[in-house]
Each structure stands twice: as C-alpha cells, then as structure tokens.
Amino acid sequence: MSIHIGPYTFDRVRYDADADVLYLSIGDPARAVDFDETPEGHAVRFDEHGDLVGLTILDAQRRVEQSGGELVLKLPVRANTEELAHSFALAG
C-alpha cells in the first residue's frame, strides 16, 4: 500500500491504532539522518541529501475525523545551499 501526500509517495505505511500515530516512509526508514518538526508537531525525516524520506503523523485518525476528511500538513522546505550559491554567482 502506498500513500500520496503532495509530490511524495510513501511506500511504507504503518499505523499504531493504540497511539493513533501514522508512520510513513519512502524506502528504508533507516536512511533518515536528520529530523525536524512541522508547526503542527508531526515529525519529518530527511536523508543525507536533505530529501524527505519519512513523516510521522500524530493523532492521525482524530485529525482526519475532525477536519472533515482533509488533513493539511505544513512540511519544512529545505533549500540546497549549493544551488543557491550558484544562483548568486549567476546574478552577480
């Protein structure tokens, strides 16, 4: 089973009904080397390149039920500093 959220396809899905936590991963969850948090308190995981590889949604079922079936997540956006530096050089 896969779950699609925005441009991401999570191919590993596990739901802990007792804790109401949904664990989503793209590939092997062990690839995550960096962690962050969304404004809503969900955990996001990134690989060594800064690409999103995992998402943990807290109170998942409760949030979906309370929102009327739509869950909006504010994922952290990371900029590649090498690409930014290159654009600075092109503009200069």
Secondary structure, DSSP 8 states (H G I E B T S, - for coil): --EEETTEEE-EEEEETTTTEEEEESS-GGG--EEEE-TTS-EEEE-TTS-EEEEEEETHHHHHHHTTS-----------HHHHHHHHHHH-
